[in-house]
Amino acid sequence: MAEELNGSESEQTVYDAWQRWSVKELPRRRLAADHARGRALKTNDEVLWQHAEQIERGYSQLHDMMERQDPYFARIRGRLEESNGERFDVDLRVHRYHRSDAFPLVNGDEMIDISHLAPLSDLVRNPAQETLTLPVTDRRFLGRDGGSPQIRVIECQVEDIELKGERVVRTAPRYGAIFEDRVKNRLSQSALPALEILADVLDREQNAMISARGGRRRAVILDGPAGTGKTVVAAHRVAVSEDPESSGLYVTPTATLRDYVKPALPRLGIEPNRARVYALADLVAMLWPDWPWERDLTGVIPDSSHSGETWSQAFERYRKIANARVLYREAKLLLDGTSSERMGVADVAPSLWLAAWMGKSLPLSQPRWIIVDEAQSIPLLAYRAMAQWLGPKAHWVLAGDLMQRGAASRIAHWDDIQTALGLRPDQIGRLWLSHNYRVPVNIHAAAERLRKAIMPDSEDSQSVPWHPHLGEVKIGVMATLEEMAQTAEAQVDQWHRQGLSAIALLAPATDQIGRWETLFTMPWQRLNGREPYRGGTVLTTLDLVRGLEFDAVLLLEVSEEAYPDQEESARALYTAITRARRFVHVLVPLDRPSPWIQYLEQKVE
């Protein structure tokens, strides 16, 4: 503890020097940004506009850094070696949650690097790595301009630095110690209605995948159980490996997940001007804005029962029809024997394919990269369509868990997506994330029992030992729906008294929501995907909470009819319970329980 206090005093001196410099630097940057914008407005020159945007970003980065309420740094001290054998020392401060410039301190004796995404900062995530490949900007920052970009790491030490307000309150000689405490503190509080950055302690294998630059890989698959930080790693992969000026797409299967993830991306290093975040239904609405789409395109989009080739043959038969909507309607009538004036979720994937077949482009600039969240929930036909629109140069980062694929999914293996994107095996890499930061040990154990029951050869994973809660999975057997409703209300009331607020009540299907609405008397938000989750208690179905997290999840009517003896039922229960980070309560009918209940019950060794 004395070492931490002495370190805090030393780091406070460094931080104060940076703060004094920042106070002077911020108005200078504001003036420079205003001047650059004025020049661009006067001439309307594209190059000047690009320069103005760059200057504005420099101001915004420093402004955001100064405004951050919970800054958290790491200090890198090490000895490095040039390719010619010359050795030199580094002493850097790296901010954990900001992408920004490197700032020399006023006294010139120390440096502070406010970029957790610079190659130098790879040492924070993996102090044991042996080499670094430094771009020109980092080499100039270190005063090593010229020479080989390859730098050997002789020795490196990383320390944690924590601030509250403008005071350094703690330093820790072991990297990750403060982060673990912060995660435990957050997980002991109620969940928020937006993505929380909990899993950014990255191991060596993860860091190697994130930091890999160039090469022949066109796609990276981030595979792993719920709560292992796939979204965090995906965003870091793009932020580190792609050009900082490049822009791309972030695609989600549902609007609910889109609204949940979007606010967190800047903290993960992807600024708002770089990432266009869309649900799959947003893309089809952009392609066919005049088509009569239903309002309710909010759930997971099902895959088509017909292949792209079958649809193409049907489209070809009606090629002479000029109106694309009429062409699609006739093709659907031919294949399915049905047609409707209104367009629903079942029409999304084939209409995306129609756009690709016609050579119709998305009304967007060509993205350099594409992140797909909950990748197992995107139809294969949609992948094939996107691969045609987005061209051969886009890089893909696919984050998902095949255990969570829906009943309508045709994705049995990651190879199916690789084939749909038209990639060779050597163009795609896969990383298994095994450390679960969000789901506590007992809930994780129940989820893994379900996984192993249908995927016995799947890789192992574990809940981190420093999770603040063991977690609880409780089974309640009820004779009637009315008894279930009363039990659910009593349980929610108990959770509220414990200080929990983020609670999900999950009905087996959308058409059963109305019945539960008549049985409940407590207040709740009906989550329908047309507006974001605002926190509190929600009544909804599984599809609309994919990717979200809650303090507690209560599953209604886990019956043999709703969850039969099929793999899809195990996957649905797995996805539902892994939304919870403290409690799972499963309500089961007395006379017809789901056969999968046996895997949820607590095992006594």
SEGU-752020 format. One record per residue (C-alpha): residue in three letters; x negated, y, z. Coordinates in pm, whole numbers, plus 50000, padded with zeros to 5 digits. Each point is the difference from the previous one (the first is absolute). Example, Ala and Ser with C-alpha at 12.3 -4.5 7.8 and 13.67 -1.06 7.14 Angstrom:
REM SEGU-752020
residu_u_v_w
ALA_48770_49550_50780
SER_49863_50344_49934
END
This chain:
REM SEGU-752020
residu_u_v_w
MET_50000_50000_50000
ALA_49711_50240_50078
GLU_49867_49932_49651
GLU_50339_50089_49854
LEU_50015_50326_50198
ASN_49648_50104_49896
GLY_50085_49916_49642
SER_50317_50208_50024
GLU_49801_50307_50111
SER_49760_49961_49708
GLU_50279_49948_49749
GLN_50191_50299_50136
THR_49703_50220_49904
VAL_50006_49861_49647
TYR_50375_50036_49969
ASP_49995_50360_50132
ALA_49739_50093_49739
TRP_50216_49854_49724
GLN_50307_50177_50139
ARG_49823_50340_49995
TRP_49888_49937_49644
SER_50352_49894_49896
VAL_50163_50312_50141
LYS_49774_50211_49778
GLU_50018_49767_49701
LEU_50378_49964_49978
PRO_50083_50363_49903
ARG_49710_49997_49751
ARG_50152_49694_49834
ARG_50343_50163_49997
LEU_49861_50302_49818
ALA_49811_49780_49755
ALA_50314_49794_49929
ASP_50212_50313_49943
HIS_49736_50147_49770
ALA_49974_49677_49798
ARG_50377_49980_49965
GLY_50017_50362_49888
ARG_49744_49937_49726
ALA_50192_49694_49884
LEU_50330_50190_49991
LYS_49842_50281_49802
THR_49847_49781_49730
ASN_50215_49683_50026
ASP_49684_49807_49923
GLU_50019_49628_50080
VAL_49643_49982_50129
LEU_50061_50296_50232
TRP_50319_49837_50127
GLN_49807_49685_50083
HIS_49738_50208_50180
ALA_50273_50180_50194
GLU_50154_49672_50110
GLN_49663_49876_50120
ILE_49939_50316_50206
GLU_50353_49979_50144
ARG_49937_49641_50107
GLY_49682_50106_50178
TYR_50202_50255_50198
SER_50280_49754_50078
GLN_49758_49732_50118
LEU_49831_50229_50250
HIS_50333_50149_50110
ASP_50148_49655_50062
MET_49690_49894_50186
MET_50028_50296_50237
GLU_50373_49946_50050
ARG_49975_49629_50080
GLN_50127_49939_50353
ASP_49826_49668_50063
PRO_49664_50003_49824
TYR_49785_49693_50039
PHE_49640_49982_49882
ALA_49728_49745_49964
ARG_49630_50083_50018
ILE_49756_49823_49769
ARG_49634_49990_50100
GLY_49763_49796_49793
ARG_49680_49960_49803
LEU_50026_49949_49625
GLU_49744_49919_49731
GLU_49969_50126_49644
SER_49921_49762_49712
ASN_49641_50136_50006
GLY_49958_49892_50362
GLU_50037_50348_50154
ARG_50203_49992_50321
PHE_50221_50273_50147
ASP_50244_50046_50288
VAL_50368_50094_49990
ASP_50226_50144_50270
LEU_50357_50048_49880
ARG_50347_50062_50142
VAL_50284_49840_49807
HIS_50364_50088_50052
ARG_50218_49692_50003
TYR_50311_50135_49829
HIS_49897_50275_49760
ARG_49852_50021_49657
SER_49799_50317_49971
ASP_49661_50152_49931
ALA_49675_49957_50188
PHE_49919_50303_50216
PRO_49651_50083_50132
LEU_50010_50149_50348
VAL_49890_50353_50069
ASN_49678_49908_50180
GLY_49892_49772_49715
ASP_49879_49730_50238
GLU_50303_49775_49969
MET_50256_49925_49735
ILE_50368_49920_50013
ASP_50163_49805_49719
ILE_50379_50037_49994
SER_50065_49724_49752
HIS_50089_49650_50115
LEU_50005_49896_49634
ALA_49650_50101_49888
PRO_49762_49710_49929
LEU_49788_50111_50294
SER_50302_49934_50219
ASP_50000_49636_49896
LEU_49757_49968_50289
VAL_50282_50086_50238
ARG_50211_49712_49882
ASN_49706_49764_49975
PRO_49681_50104_50183
ALA_49840_49664_49915
GLN_50000_50042_49623
GLU_49658_49992_49842
THR_50025_50240_49704
LEU_50190_50312_49893
THR_50059_50137_49652
LEU_50009_50376_50036
PRO_50139_50240_49737
VAL_49825_50326_49914
THR_50212_50202_50247
ASP_49906_49781_50296
ARG_49632_49998_49902
ARG_49995_50378_49980
PHE_50177_50016_50336
LEU_49715_49796_50148
GLY_49735_50200_49818
ARG_49902_49699_49790
ASP_50080_50135_49655
GLY_49861_49786_49718
GLY_49874_49645_50010
SER_50194_49676_50019
PRO_50358_49998_50140
GLN_49919_49678_50187
ILE_49916_50062_50366
ARG_49898_49724_50244
VAL_50130_50015_50359
ILE_49715_49930_50245
GLU_50205_50051_50316
CYS_50331_50163_50085
GLN_50201_50080_50312
VAL_50360_50122_49998
GLU_50169_50169_50296
ASP_50359_50107_50055
ILE_50085_50361_50090
GLU_50347_50095_50123
LEU_50141_50352_50024
LYS_50312_50142_50160
GLY_50080_50352_49897
GLU_49657_50150_49949
ARG_49821_49803_50269
VAL_49788_49688_49960
VAL_50143_49771_50266
ARG_49811_49678_49934
THR_49723_49833_49808
ALA_49960_49624_49978
PRO_49681_49821_49890
ARG_50201_49716_49843
TYR_50178_50096_49680
GLY_50370_49917_50014
ALA_50036_50025_50380
ILE_50189_50330_49990
PHE_50204_49886_49703
GLU_50111_49689_50189
ASP_50111_50215_50294
ARG_50190_50234_49768
VAL_50178_49710_49830
LYS_50095_49846_50334
ASN_50137_50336_50110
ARG_50206_50040_49683
LEU_50135_49647_50012
SER_50109_50054_50360
GLN_50217_50291_49879
SER_50311_49985_49785
ALA_49950_49948_49626
LEU_50036_50298_49768
PRO_50220_50022_49686
ALA_49689_50025_49781
LEU_49691_49792_49940
GLU_49756_50011_50291
ILE_49632_49956_49927
LEU_49917_49713_50231
ALA_49772_49767_49808
ASP_49699_50190_49875
VAL_49732_49804_50181
LEU_49868_49815_49698
ASP_49776_49698_50012
ARG_49704_49935_49772
GLU_50194_49802_49739
GLN_50276_50263_49982
ASN_49750_50280_49972
ALA_49816_49823_49718
MET_50325_49977_49803
ILE_50091_50362_50072
SER_49660_50139_49911
ALA_49933_49796_49685
ARG_49954_50245_49715
GLY_50005_49919_49632
GLY_49969_49642_49885
ARG_50248_49801_49796
ARG_50282_49985_50254
ARG_50322_50153_49874
ALA_50211_49894_50298
VAL_49953_49933_50369
ILE_50254_49793_50196
LEU_50022_50074_50372
ASP_50169_49696_50149
GLY_50085_49941_50364
PRO_50271_49982_50266
ALA_50211_50296_50106
GLY_49814_50248_50219
THR_49649_49935_49864
GLY_49961_50344_49844
LYS_50046_49918_49631
THR_50142_50347_49924
VAL_49709_50169_50178
VAL_49740_49790_49817
ALA_50175_50056_49665
ALA_49993_50378_50040
HIS_49638_49995_50117
ARG_49907_49785_49701
VAL_50129_50266_49761
ALA_49864_50291_50202
VAL_49650_49850_50013
SER_49961_49827_49665
GLU_50185_50236_49764
ASP_49893_50344_49880
PRO_50116_50261_50259
GLU_50158_50198_49716
SER_50193_49701_49862
SER_50374_49963_50042
GLY_50217_49693_50012
LEU_50325_49834_50100
TYR_50114_49849_50326
VAL_50286_49758_49928
THR_50232_49844_50260
PRO_50287_49755_49956
THR_50248_50217_50194
ALA_50071_50367_50062
THR_49992_49937_50376
LEU_49638_49883_49984
ARG_49914_50288_49765
ASP_50120_50255_50254
TYR_49828_49814_50284
VAL_49654_49990_49840
LYS_49982_50329_49809
PRO_49936_50236_50296
ALA_49705_49789_50120
LEU_49799_49992_49676
PRO_49807_50327_50055
ARG_49868_49863_50329
LEU_49877_49697_49811
GLY_49799_50217_49761
ILE_50250_50031_49711
GLU_50107_50362_49970
PRO_50357_50083_49885
ASN_49877_50137_49667
ARG_49835_49666_49920
ALA_50276_49749_50078
ARG_50346_49987_49842
VAL_50206_49774_50223
TYR_50296_49819_49844
ALA_50236_49717_50080
LEU_50055_49764_49708
ALA_50350_50140_49949
ASP_49849_50351_49964
LEU_49803_49881_49696
VAL_50305_49860_49823
ALA_50196_50319_50073
MET_49719_50202_49837
LEU_49996_49776_49695
TRP_50377_49991_49952
PRO_50136_50309_50180
ASP_50327_50005_49803
TRP_50098_49641_50069
PRO_50292_49943_50242
TRP_49797_49874_50297
GLU_50172_49897_50321
ARG_49914_50210_50304
ASP_49902_49689_50193
LEU_49662_49908_49846
THR_49855_49987_50348
GLY_49921_49637_50072
VAL_49721_49783_49865
ILE_50031_49973_49622
PRO_50057_49637_49894
ASP_49801_49841_49721
SER_50181_49912_49681
SER_50103_49639_49941
HIS_49876_50043_49640
SER_49639_50040_49887
GLY_49869_50302_49816
GLU_49986_49795_49681
THR_50368_49905_50033
TRP_50100_50362_50054
SER_49784_50109_49706
GLN_50173_49751_49772
ALA_50337_50134_50110
PHE_49888_50361_49948
GLU_49865_49909_49656
ARG_50340_49865_49898
TYR_50156_50343_50060
ARG_49705_50210_49883
LYS_50216_50197_49757
ILE_50207_50147_50285
ALA_49863_50350_50053
ASN_50145_50055_50348
ALA_49772_49826_50254
ARG_50278_49964_50256
VAL_50227_49826_49749
LEU_49711_49782_49882
TYR_49930_49891_50357
ARG_50369_49933_50069
GLU_50029_49777_49692
ALA_49681_49809_50089
LYS_50124_49944_50355
LEU_50335_49880_49870
LEU_49818_49754_49773
LEU_49781_49859_50278
ASP_50228_50014_50304
GLY_50346_50009_49846
THR_50078_50310_50207
SER_49962_50374_49963
SER_50100_50306_50196
GLU_50018_50372_49946
ARG_49822_50054_50331
MET_49636_49902_50052
GLY_49889_49833_50324
VAL_49694_49846_50161
ALA_50014_49695_49772
ASP_49954_50230_49700
VAL_49685_50174_50125
ALA_49734_49743_49898
PRO_50144_49923_49652
SER_50053_50368_49922
LEU_49638_50068_50095
TRP_49905_49725_49754
LEU_50223_50159_49734
ALA_49801_50322_50035
ALA_49674_49808_49956
TRP_50141_49809_49700
MET_50104_50328_49837
GLY_49662_50162_50069
LYS_50166_50260_50221
SER_49755_50165_50239
LEU_50054_50112_50355
PRO_50032_50381_50015
LEU_49679_50014_50205
SER_49635_50065_49931
GLN_49791_49685_49965
PRO_49904_49878_50351
ARG_49644_49896_50075
TRP_50112_49763_50276
ILE_50317_49837_50129
ILE_50067_49883_50355
VAL_50291_49756_50036
ASP_50124_49956_50357
GLU_50194_49685_50093
ALA_49872_49871_49668
GLN_50172_49664_50039
SER_50338_50179_49980
ILE_49946_50154_49654
PRO_50153_49796_49712
LEU_49756_49832_49763
LEU_50187_50154_49708
ALA_49936_50345_50151
TYR_49627_49922_50028
ARG_49993_49906_49632
ALA_50177_50325_49908
MET_49771_50217_50215
ALA_49692_49831_49855
GLN_50110_50114_49653
TRP_50084_50359_50099
LEU_49694_50059_50213
GLY_49751_49876_49746
PRO_49678_49800_50027
LYS_49800_50242_50215
ALA_50206_50020_50320
HIS_49867_49831_50316
TRP_50248_49814_50218
VAL_50004_49954_50377
LEU_50269_49751_50102
ALA_50088_49977_50370
GLY_50235_49725_50110
ASP_50077_49675_50175
LEU_50141_49710_49800
MET_50169_49874_50315
GLN_50226_50306_49975
ARG_50116_49950_49643
GLY_50377_50020_49957
ALA_50244_49733_49890
ALA_50024_50146_49647
SER_49623_50020_49950
ARG_49836_49790_49729
ILE_49652_50058_50147
ALA_49873_49671_50138
HIS_49627_50087_49995
TRP_49790_50313_49952
ASP_49897_49849_49666
ASP_50352_50077_49876
ILE_49938_50375_50042
GLN_49656_49968_49843
THR_50159_49840_49694
ALA_50278_50261_49986
LEU_49738_50278_49999
GLY_49806_49823_49724
LEU_49681_49971_50207
ARG_49737_49729_49997
PRO_49903_49826_50327
ASP_49662_50177_50002
GLN_50177_50338_49985
ILE_50183_49954_50327
GLY_49882_49963_50360
ARG_50187_49885_50310
LEU_49937_50084_50364
TRP_50173_49831_50293
LEU_50058_50235_50295
SER_50017_49784_50310
HIS_50004_50240_50298
ASN_50348_50110_50102
TYR_49998_50340_50169
ARG_50374_50061_50035
VAL_50181_49672_50069
PRO_49937_49873_50357
VAL_49877_49650_50070
ASN_50330_49822_50080
ILE_50190_50145_49703
HIS_49699_49937_49777
ALA_49985_49639_50120
ALA_50368_49944_49917
ALA_49951_50158_49657
GLU_49697_49782_49931
ARG_50194_49688_50095
LEU_50246_50090_49726
ARG_49714_50067_49758
LYS_49827_49669_50069
ALA_50331_49812_49971
ILE_50032_50091_49632
MET_49640_50097_49917
PRO_49792_49747_50198
ASP_49681_50078_49807
SER_50018_50378_50053
GLU_49707_50174_50165
ASP_49999_50072_50371
SER_50062_50336_50164
GLN_50012_50132_50355
SER_50144_50286_50200
VAL_49726_50226_50142
PRO_49932_49921_50369
TRP_50030_50363_50107
HIS_50365_50039_49898
PRO_50178_50162_50302
HIS_50297_49759_49988
LEU_50029_49623_49981
GLY_50329_50034_49815
GLU_50322_49810_50060
VAL_50215_49780_49779
LYS_50335_49923_50161
ILE_50278_49775_49865
GLY_50361_50063_50101
VAL_50273_49744_49923
MET_50352_50147_49965
ALA_50341_49848_49938
THR_50159_50292_49812
LEU_49905_50310_49799
GLU_50160_50216_50267
GLU_49771_49846_50261
MET_49703_50067_49771
ALA_50101_50364_49964
GLN_50034_50043_50378
THR_49663_49832_50060
ALA_49835_50216_49731
GLU_50134_50322_50154
ALA_49888_49895_50348
GLN_49653_49915_49868
VAL_49965_50329_49813
ASP_50109_50188_50312
GLN_49734_49815_50202
TRP_49733_50087_49743
HIS_50105_50364_50012
ARG_49963_50000_50379
GLN_49647_49864_49951
GLY_49919_50304_49787
LEU_50020_49830_49660
SER_50174_50184_49719
ALA_49902_49837_49668
ILE_50234_49699_49979
ALA_50125_49807_49695
LEU_50322_49796_50000
LEU_49977_49771_49696
ALA_50309_49843_49845
PRO_49955_49699_49768
ALA_50140_50178_49693
THR_50121_50341_49883
ASP_50363_49887_49968
GLN_50004_49918_50374
ILE_49898_50347_50117
GLY_50360_50124_50002
ARG_50109_49717_50230
TRP_49731_50085_50255
GLU_50086_50368_49979
THR_50351_49919_50124
LEU_49862_49788_50287
PHE_49743_50249_50132
THR_50086_50304_50210
MET_49643_50132_50047
PRO_49854_50274_49777
TRP_49762_49900_49720
GLN_49876_50110_49660
ARG_50114_49787_49709
LEU_49684_49964_49796
ASN_50104_49987_49636
GLY_49684_50114_49823
ARG_50150_50323_49868
GLU_49847_50194_50288
PRO_49689_49926_50205
TYR_49993_49828_50335
ARG_50025_50277_50261
GLY_49916_49792_50305
GLY_50228_49856_50265
THR_50226_49698_49962
VAL_50085_49886_49647
LEU_50249_49745_49868
THR_49885_49859_49669
THR_49873_49694_49814
LEU_49654_49856_49959
ASP_49933_50137_49651
LEU_50020_50359_50121
VAL_49749_49960_50285
ARG_49726_49824_49803
GLY_49672_50169_50089
LEU_50150_50196_50292
GLU_49938_49944_50370
PHE_50214_50025_50313
ASP_49956_49954_50372
ALA_50263_49727_49998
VAL_50192_49798_49743
LEU_50332_49828_50066
LEU_50115_49744_49742
LEU_50375_49953_49977
GLU_50164_49665_49925
VAL_49701_49781_49918
SER_50220_49718_49879
GLU_49952_49697_49781
GLU_50200_50174_49725
ALA_49794_50320_50010
TYR_49661_49830_50053
PRO_50030_49642_49860
ASP_49728_49737_49982
GLN_49818_50170_49713
GLU_49664_50173_49969
GLU_50168_50333_49925
SER_50164_49994_50345
ALA_49667_49950_50177
ARG_49853_50285_49800
ALA_50291_50227_50088
LEU_49973_49925_50373
TYR_49622_50047_49985
THR_50039_50342_49838
ALA_50270_50104_50246
ILE_49817_49911_50321
THR_49672_50154_49886
ARG_50169_50339_49984
ALA_49988_50000_50384
ARG_49705_50102_50210
ARG_50149_49914_50341
PHE_50326_49804_50003
VAL_50197_49764_49774
HIS_50348_49887_50100
VAL_50172_49740_49781
LEU_50375_49940_50035
VAL_50107_49652_49892
PRO_50353_49853_49962
LEU_50062_49712_50238
ASP_50133_49752_49745
ARG_49782_50067_49692
PRO_49651_50133_50083
SER_49739_50040_49728
PRO_49758_49706_49988
TRP_49711_50249_50005
ILE_50077_50105_50357
GLN_49773_49723_50131
TYR_49696_50185_49862
LEU_50095_50325_50174
GLU_50040_49856_50346
GLN_49706_50053_50233
LYS_49768_49700_50006
VAL_49875_49893_50343
GLU_49655_49837_49982
END
